[in-house]
Amino acid sequence: MHKFIRTITVVLAVLLPSIVSAETILITGSNRGIGLGLAESYAEKGWRVIATARNPGRAEELNALAAKHDNLTVDELDVTDDSEIAALAEKYNGTAIDVLLNNAGILGDIDKQNAQNIDYDEIKFIMDVNVYGPMKMAKAFLSHVGASEQKKILTMTSGLGSMTLTQRLGRFYGYRMSKAAVNMAMRAMHADLKGQGYVIGLIAPGQVQTELLFASGFRGPGSITVDESVAGLLNVIDSVNAETVGLPINYDGQAIPW
């Protein structure tokens, strides 16, 4: 009997720390591409994954992941819908979220974002998703993140939001504006909250072979697969801290100029 108790004690001593210390990540826009790849990777790493999608019923690959991993849950979330953001925050009230990853984003209709044709309603919608969405998520989940060990709020940006790199290529007005704006918003938020231990950072996936990239019409060299991007992003997300936050960090660890 004593031997049995000692065995159980040893087993618990091994298992409990991993259970208690399991990190949690919330990823918006997890139904495809980079978001889906990150959700799968974190689930396989043993993290608790809160994966969101605008239409969970249509997110077949994400639902398949949830069926495979009991540490991954799928939640409905449109980052432009204030009531859905509030409902999700309430659902996970009391849950410590180590990493809030604002991945959801849209390119928009590129034919409405150039010098010959500017559709301001289209640009407003892009801003709603790519700028105000991450800002609203950060506000709604601030206490959840603050209760965690890592306290990271990370937002996906792009080299297309760089003033320096824009000299090389035009077009994509609304998308470029949105990424430049969210860069500034998150930099300002980090300045406000770094004294409380928060890490508010910007990361970029590179030129990834996703629907967004193909929709942009880009066919040049240098594009990478989702798996390559995700592998790099995992390292970047893990390594970013209050001291390294500054410029947006690309998936390969290189800083993107403003």
TIZALO-270900 format. One record per residue (C-alpha): residue number from 1; residue in three letters; x, y negated, z. Coordinates in nm, 3 decimals. Each point is the difference from the previous one (the first is absolute). Example, Ala and Ser with C-alpha at 12.3 -4.5 7.8 and 13.67 -1.06 7.14 Angstrom:
2
num,residuo,xx,yy,zz
1,ALA,1.230,0.450,0.780
2,SER,0.137,-0.344,-0.066
//
This chain:
258
num,residuo,xx,yy,zz
1,MET,0.000,0.000,0.000
2,HIS,0.278,-0.241,0.095
3,LYS,0.183,0.086,-0.321
4,PHE,-0.316,-0.076,-0.199
5,ILE,-0.041,-0.338,0.171
6,ARG,0.364,-0.087,-0.067
7,THR,-0.047,0.089,-0.367
8,ILE,-0.309,-0.220,-0.029
9,THR,0.185,-0.284,0.173
10,VAL,0.287,0.020,-0.247
11,VAL,-0.237,0.006,-0.297
12,LEU,-0.189,-0.304,0.129
13,ALA,0.323,-0.183,0.068
14,VAL,0.092,0.047,-0.365
15,LEU,-0.337,-0.081,-0.151
16,LEU,-0.140,-0.278,0.217
17,PRO,0.258,-0.268,-0.081
18,SER,-0.069,0.034,-0.372
19,ILE,-0.374,-0.015,0.064
20,VAL,0.016,-0.299,0.232
21,SER,0.250,-0.192,-0.211
22,ALA,-0.163,0.066,-0.339
23,GLU,0.002,-0.325,-0.192
24,THR,-0.304,-0.139,-0.178
25,ILE,-0.015,-0.178,-0.334
26,LEU,-0.296,-0.168,-0.169
27,ILE,0.037,-0.029,-0.378
28,THR,-0.243,-0.200,-0.212
29,GLY,-0.058,0.105,-0.360
30,SER,0.093,0.364,0.056
31,ASN,-0.207,0.161,-0.273
32,ARG,0.269,0.000,-0.269
33,GLY,0.354,-0.087,-0.098
34,ILE,0.239,-0.126,0.266
35,GLY,-0.262,-0.009,0.275
36,LEU,-0.090,0.363,-0.062
37,GLY,0.366,0.101,-0.010
38,LEU,0.076,-0.176,0.327
39,ALA,-0.307,0.149,0.169
40,GLU,0.114,0.349,-0.100
41,SER,0.359,-0.059,0.111
42,TYR,-0.097,-0.135,0.341
43,ALA,-0.248,0.282,0.056
44,GLU,0.274,0.251,-0.079
45,LYS,0.231,-0.180,0.244
46,GLY,-0.255,0.059,0.275
47,TRP,-0.127,-0.356,0.032
48,ARG,-0.365,-0.073,0.061
49,VAL,-0.113,-0.155,-0.328
50,ILE,-0.301,-0.225,-0.038
51,ALA,-0.045,-0.018,-0.377
52,THR,-0.253,-0.238,-0.151
53,ALA,-0.170,-0.028,-0.337
54,ARG,-0.279,-0.215,-0.138
55,ASN,-0.190,0.307,-0.122
56,PRO,0.102,0.304,0.207
57,GLY,-0.251,0.218,-0.182
58,ARG,0.196,-0.044,-0.322
59,ALA,0.343,0.039,0.159
60,GLU,0.038,0.368,-0.086
61,GLU,0.376,0.025,0.052
62,LEU,-0.017,-0.187,0.330
63,ASN,-0.284,0.220,0.124
64,ALA,0.200,0.306,-0.098
65,LEU,0.286,-0.130,0.215
66,ALA,-0.237,-0.048,0.292
67,ALA,-0.121,0.358,-0.037
68,LYS,0.361,0.116,0.008
69,HIS,0.121,-0.219,0.287
70,ASP,-0.208,-0.034,0.316
71,ASN,0.213,-0.301,0.100
72,LEU,-0.131,-0.201,-0.298
73,THR,-0.340,-0.167,-0.002
74,VAL,-0.170,-0.183,-0.286
75,ASP,-0.194,-0.319,0.066
76,GLU,-0.198,-0.228,-0.226
77,LEU,0.146,-0.348,-0.028
78,ASP,-0.029,-0.286,-0.245
79,VAL,0.253,-0.260,0.116
80,THR,-0.222,-0.280,-0.137
81,ASP,-0.290,0.110,0.223
82,ASP,0.020,-0.161,0.344
83,SER,-0.262,0.231,0.149
84,GLU,0.186,0.313,-0.111
85,ILE,0.327,-0.131,0.145
86,ALA,-0.173,-0.078,0.330
87,ALA,-0.169,0.341,0.008
88,LEU,0.330,0.180,-0.059
89,ALA,0.174,-0.201,0.268
90,GLU,-0.280,0.085,0.242
91,LYS,0.014,0.369,-0.091
92,TYR,0.367,0.012,0.094
93,ASN,-0.030,-0.228,0.300
94,GLY,0.251,0.123,0.259
95,THR,0.214,0.176,-0.262
96,ALA,0.364,-0.110,-0.015
97,ILE,0.103,-0.044,-0.363
98,ASP,0.375,-0.002,-0.052
99,VAL,-0.012,-0.107,-0.364
100,LEU,-0.276,-0.191,-0.174
101,LEU,0.086,0.024,-0.368
102,ASN,-0.186,-0.241,-0.227
103,ASN,0.034,0.194,-0.321
104,ALA,-0.334,-0.074,-0.170
105,GLY,0.040,-0.240,-0.289
106,ILE,-0.115,-0.076,-0.353
107,LEU,0.166,-0.133,-0.313
108,GLY,-0.318,-0.150,-0.139
109,ASP,-0.087,-0.050,-0.365
110,ILE,0.329,-0.111,-0.158
111,ASP,-0.180,-0.155,-0.298
112,LYS,-0.148,-0.256,0.240
113,GLN,0.333,-0.102,0.153
114,ASN,0.201,-0.183,-0.265
115,ALA,0.048,-0.349,-0.140
116,GLN,-0.260,0.052,-0.272
117,ASN,-0.267,0.144,0.229
118,ILE,-0.030,-0.061,0.374
119,ASP,-0.309,0.144,0.169
120,TYR,-0.017,-0.156,0.345
121,ASP,-0.263,0.241,0.128
122,GLU,0.235,0.286,-0.087
123,ILE,0.287,-0.172,0.179
124,LYS,-0.217,-0.060,0.308
125,PHE,-0.086,0.369,0.014
126,ILE,0.367,0.098,-0.028
127,MET,0.078,-0.236,0.288
128,ASP,-0.284,0.150,0.207
129,VAL,0.150,0.348,-0.032
130,ASN,0.373,-0.068,-0.001
131,VAL,0.027,-0.292,0.243
132,TYR,-0.305,-0.032,0.222
133,GLY,-0.040,0.377,0.031
134,PRO,0.341,0.052,0.169
135,MET,-0.051,-0.310,0.215
136,LYS,-0.340,0.122,0.120
137,MET,0.134,0.349,0.069
138,ALA,0.290,-0.141,0.200
139,LYS,-0.235,-0.209,0.212
140,ALA,-0.253,0.280,0.055
141,PHE,0.263,0.257,0.099
142,LEU,0.239,-0.225,0.190
143,SER,-0.084,0.152,0.338
144,HIS,0.018,0.355,-0.139
145,VAL,0.349,-0.065,-0.136
146,GLY,0.102,-0.189,0.314
147,ALA,-0.079,0.306,0.211
148,SER,0.244,0.217,-0.194
149,GLU,0.372,0.063,0.027
150,GLN,0.099,-0.127,-0.345
151,LYS,-0.242,-0.293,-0.041
152,LYS,0.045,-0.022,-0.377
153,ILE,-0.230,-0.178,-0.243
154,LEU,0.137,0.048,-0.350
155,THR,-0.145,-0.131,-0.325
156,MET,0.075,0.121,-0.349
157,THR,0.131,-0.275,-0.222
158,SER,0.166,-0.017,-0.341
159,GLY,0.287,-0.154,-0.188
160,LEU,-0.267,-0.174,-0.208
161,GLY,-0.056,-0.224,0.302
162,SER,0.359,-0.126,-0.014
163,MET,0.056,-0.360,-0.114
164,THR,0.351,0.094,-0.110
165,LEU,-0.095,0.305,-0.205
166,THR,-0.298,-0.174,-0.161
167,GLN,0.244,-0.187,-0.224
168,ARG,0.039,0.324,-0.197
169,LEU,-0.365,0.074,-0.077
170,GLY,-0.329,-0.190,0.004
171,ARG,-0.365,0.110,0.011
172,PHE,-0.172,0.171,0.295
173,TYR,-0.080,-0.339,0.157
174,GLY,-0.251,0.117,0.258
175,TYR,0.199,0.308,0.101
176,ARG,0.323,-0.199,0.027
177,MET,-0.172,-0.271,0.203
178,SER,-0.152,0.257,0.234
179,LYS,0.332,0.169,0.073
180,ALA,0.179,-0.331,0.054
181,ALA,-0.282,-0.107,0.234
182,VAL,-0.005,0.321,0.204
183,ASN,0.379,-0.019,0.030
184,MET,-0.031,-0.342,0.164
185,ALA,-0.295,0.107,0.217
186,MET,0.189,0.298,0.140
187,ARG,0.320,-0.198,0.051
188,ALA,-0.195,-0.258,0.198
189,MET,-0.177,0.273,0.198
190,HIS,0.333,0.158,0.090
191,ALA,0.127,-0.336,0.124
192,ASP,-0.310,-0.029,0.219
193,LEU,0.007,0.351,0.145
194,LYS,0.364,0.113,0.011
195,GLY,0.027,-0.123,0.359
196,GLN,-0.265,0.258,0.092
197,GLY,0.194,0.285,-0.156
198,TYR,-0.192,0.022,-0.327
199,VAL,0.181,0.077,-0.325
200,ILE,-0.186,-0.161,-0.291
201,GLY,0.179,0.103,-0.317
202,LEU,-0.024,0.009,-0.377
203,ILE,0.091,0.305,-0.205
204,ALA,-0.014,0.073,-0.372
205,PRO,-0.040,0.331,-0.184
206,GLY,0.202,-0.078,-0.313
207,GLN,-0.133,0.043,-0.353
208,VAL,-0.196,0.315,0.066
209,GLN,-0.173,0.210,-0.264
210,THR,-0.352,-0.060,0.130
211,GLU,-0.326,-0.119,-0.154
212,LEU,0.085,-0.355,0.105
213,LEU,0.331,0.002,-0.186
214,PHE,-0.150,0.153,-0.314
215,ALA,-0.285,-0.253,0.009
216,SER,0.256,-0.279,0.001
217,GLY,0.126,0.115,-0.339
218,PHE,0.352,0.045,0.131
219,ARG,0.196,0.254,-0.201
220,GLY,0.356,-0.106,0.077
221,PRO,0.283,0.195,0.162
222,GLY,0.046,0.043,0.373
223,SER,-0.339,0.140,0.099
224,ILE,-0.004,0.274,0.262
225,THR,-0.236,0.276,0.106
226,VAL,-0.234,-0.021,0.296
227,ASP,0.209,0.261,0.182
228,GLU,0.317,-0.205,-0.046
229,SER,-0.169,-0.314,0.126
230,VAL,-0.155,0.175,0.300
231,ALA,0.332,0.158,0.100
232,GLY,0.164,-0.341,0.002
233,LEU,-0.290,-0.172,0.177
234,LEU,0.008,0.255,0.281
235,ASN,0.356,-0.106,0.078
236,VAL,-0.080,-0.369,-0.027
237,ILE,-0.306,0.025,0.227
238,ASP,0.200,0.196,0.255
239,SER,0.294,-0.240,0.002
240,VAL,-0.172,-0.340,-0.009
241,ASN,0.011,-0.183,0.333
242,ALA,-0.013,-0.352,0.143
243,GLU,0.364,-0.058,-0.088
244,THR,-0.023,0.119,-0.361
245,VAL,-0.327,-0.177,-0.089
246,GLY,0.067,-0.278,-0.245
247,LEU,-0.027,0.039,-0.373
248,PRO,-0.235,0.260,-0.147
249,ILE,0.179,0.336,-0.007
250,ASN,-0.019,0.218,-0.308
251,TYR,-0.039,0.378,0.018
252,ASP,0.377,0.037,-0.057
253,GLY,0.084,-0.215,0.302
254,GLN,0.095,-0.305,-0.207
255,ALA,-0.145,-0.341,0.083
256,ILE,-0.218,-0.172,-0.260
257,PRO,0.083,-0.371,-0.044
258,TRP,-0.264,-0.261,0.065
//
